[in-house]
Amino acid sequence: MKRMVGVNDLGLRVGEDHVNARLTNSEVDLLLTLRDEGMSYRELAEKFDISKSGARKICKGQTRCQCATRYKAVHVADGE
C-alpha cells in the first residue's frame, strides 16, 4: 500500500510523517498555543505524555521546526 508523506527539500520525512514523531501536527500546534497562554513545560509534558525537554525543544524550535515542502508516495505495511 502507498501513502503520501510530507518531506523537506532533501526528501526526508518531516512533522507527523517522521518515523520518530510522537505528536501529530495538530497536537504540536495546540502545544505551542498552550505555551503562549502561559502553560509550563512540565504541564505540557504531562498533558502530551512527552518529556519536559521534548516540550521545551518543540517550543524553542529545536525540533519539529521544518515544514513539508512537498509530498511523496511511500510504501507502508498494512498496519501503519
VENZI-V904271 format. One record per run of one state. SS is the DSSP state (2 for helix, 1 for strand, 0 for the rest). FROM is the first residue (numbers start at 1). LEN is the number of residues. If there is no record, write none. Layout:
ss | from | len
SS | FROM | LEN
SS | FROM | LEN
This chain:
ss | from | len
0 | 1 | 1
1 | 2 | 6
0 | 8 | 5
1 | 13 | 1
0 | 14 | 1
2 | 15 | 3
0 | 18 | 7
2 | 25 | 12
0 | 37 | 4
2 | 41 | 8
0 | 49 | 3
2 | 52 | 8
0 | 60 | 10
1 | 70 | 6
0 | 76 | 5
